[in-house]
Amino acid sequence: RQEDRIGLIAFGSRAYIQVPFTRDLSAAQELLNSIRPGMAGPKTALGDAVGLAIHTFERSDVTQRMLIILTDGSDTASKMTPLNAAAIAAQNDVRIFTIGIGNPDALGEERVDFEVLQEMAKRASGRFFTPEDQESLLQVYKEIDSAVPRKTKTLSYRPERSIPHWPAGFACMVILLGYFILMTMSKIGGRHV
């Protein structure tokens, strides 16, 4: 979505704004590519990341508020639970789409809590996804794109006066001028005879 403003929050033991809202998608892509697993800490502060996103939306003039959460871990470090954060997001017109990647049966930091991710999406009028591979992840992003149509402002100009009468008036003037010239010529020609 080339005209959208996007931002990026990296979260681990804490949540950080990696990319503030921008339309410069190439710069955002470079900063996204610079993210490495564990660089924000070994834990998962999912609820705090949602809280930071809400705060970021509130400080901006973004009207269409959509949050896509891609995570491979359950919340282990947040001060605010992910479900409370999702409820607050809903109150602030932020739609949440959650994408869980990982094993829900694993233990500790390796575990993904699909139930919490599903409930977060439900509370914030979004959807929950569990892609199996990179190709299905791309399909998830296409589904999110179609689920949230782009809001665009359209400017159009409509003249207050009707302009079709101008060509008609010009044609009438040409006819009258031609008639005047013919009348003048016939009067001049009549005197010489």
Beta strands, then each sheet from edge to edge (+ up, - down):
strand 1: 6-11
strand 2: 15-22
strand 3: 65-71
strand 4: 94-100
strand 5: 128-129
sheet 1: 1+ 2-
sheet 2: 3+ 4+ 5+
end
